[in-house]
Amino acid sequence: MSIRISLENKPEFYTNLDFVSGRIILNLNKAEAIGSIVVKLEGEAITALQVPHPHQDGGAQRQGPPQALPAP
């Protein structure tokens, strides 16, 4: 027996809550009764936060040297 997943319209990457469609291809060596097929897809995500560049439009404009925050 072999099972293969063939996804339709595969993007370069998937994001949270994307819909995935495709086919499950099941090859059997002999006749079998199949009641159901359950497919569970899992993945990993990598996230990065970036500070906006101060000279780009919409970026925070800082005047003068950085200041230390007061101690709590």
MODELLER restraints for C-alpha pairs under 7 A, 6 or more apart:
rsr = mdl.restraints
at = mdl.atoms
rsr.add(forms.Gaussian(group=physical.xy_distance, feature=features.Distance(at['CA:1:A'], at['CA:27:A']), mean=5.50, stdev=0.5))
rsr.add(forms.Gaussian(group=physical.xy_distance, feature=features.Distance(at['CA:1:A'], at['CA:28:A']), mean=4.57, stdev=0.5))
rsr.add(forms.Gaussian(group=physical.xy_distance, feature=features.Distance(at['CA:1:A'], at['CA:29:A']), mean=5.87, stdev=0.5))
rsr.add(forms.Gaussian(group=physical.xy_distance, feature=features.Distance(at['CA:2:A'], at['CA:26:A']), mean=5.90, stdev=0.5))
rsr.add(forms.Gaussian(group=physical.xy_distance, feature=features.Distance(at['CA:2:A'], at['CA:27:A']), mean=5.19, stdev=0.5))
rsr.add(forms.Gaussian(group=physical.xy_distance, feature=features.Distance(at['CA:2:A'], at['CA:28:A']), mean=6.78, stdev=0.5))
rsr.add(forms.Gaussian(group=physical.xy_distance, feature=features.Distance(at['CA:3:A'], at['CA:24:A']), mean=6.99, stdev=0.5))
rsr.add(forms.Gaussian(group=physical.xy_distance, feature=features.Distance(at['CA:3:A'], at['CA:25:A']), mean=5.64, stdev=0.5))
rsr.add(forms.Gaussian(group=physical.xy_distance, feature=features.Distance(at['CA:3:A'], at['CA:26:A']), mean=4.61, stdev=0.5))
rsr.add(forms.Gaussian(group=physical.xy_distance, feature=features.Distance(at['CA:3:A'], at['CA:27:A']), mean=6.39, stdev=0.5))
rsr.add(forms.Gaussian(group=physical.xy_distance, feature=features.Distance(at['CA:4:A'], at['CA:24:A']), mean=5.87, stdev=0.5))
rsr.add(forms.Gaussian(group=physical.xy_distance, feature=features.Distance(at['CA:4:A'], at['CA:25:A']), mean=5.03, stdev=0.5))
rsr.add(forms.Gaussian(group=physical.xy_distance, feature=features.Distance(at['CA:4:A'], at['CA:26:A']), mean=6.56, stdev=0.5))
rsr.add(forms.Gaussian(group=physical.xy_distance, feature=features.Distance(at['CA:5:A'], at['CA:23:A']), mean=5.92, stdev=0.5))
rsr.add(forms.Gaussian(group=physical.xy_distance, feature=features.Distance(at['CA:5:A'], at['CA:24:A']), mean=4.77, stdev=0.5))
rsr.add(forms.Gaussian(group=physical.xy_distance, feature=features.Distance(at['CA:5:A'], at['CA:25:A']), mean=6.23, stdev=0.5))
rsr.add(forms.Gaussian(group=physical.xy_distance, feature=features.Distance(at['CA:6:A'], at['CA:22:A']), mean=5.47, stdev=0.5))
rsr.add(forms.Gaussian(group=physical.xy_distance, feature=features.Distance(at['CA:6:A'], at['CA:23:A']), mean=5.19, stdev=0.5))
rsr.add(forms.Gaussian(group=physical.xy_distance, feature=features.Distance(at['CA:6:A'], at['CA:24:A']), mean=6.42, stdev=0.5))
rsr.add(forms.Gaussian(group=physical.xy_distance, feature=features.Distance(at['CA:7:A'], at['CA:21:A']), mean=5.91, stdev=0.5))
rsr.add(forms.Gaussian(group=physical.xy_distance, feature=features.Distance(at['CA:7:A'], at['CA:22:A']), mean=4.14, stdev=0.5))
rsr.add(forms.Gaussian(group=physical.xy_distance, feature=features.Distance(at['CA:7:A'], at['CA:23:A']), mean=6.45, stdev=0.5))
rsr.add(forms.Gaussian(group=physical.xy_distance, feature=features.Distance(at['CA:8:A'], at['CA:21:A']), mean=5.74, stdev=0.5))
rsr.add(forms.Gaussian(group=physical.xy_distance, feature=features.Distance(at['CA:8:A'], at['CA:22:A']), mean=4.85, stdev=0.5))
rsr.add(forms.Gaussian(group=physical.xy_distance, feature=features.Distance(at['CA:52:A'], at['CA:59:A']), mean=5.70, stdev=0.5))
rsr.add(forms.Gaussian(group=physical.xy_distance, feature=features.Distance(at['CA:53:A'], at['CA:59:A']), mean=6.12, stdev=0.5))
rsr.add(forms.Gaussian(group=physical.xy_distance, feature=features.Distance(at['CA:54:A'], at['CA:60:A']), mean=5.49, stdev=0.5))
rsr.add(forms.Gaussian(group=physical.xy_distance, feature=features.Distance(at['CA:54:A'], at['CA:61:A']), mean=5.75, stdev=0.5))
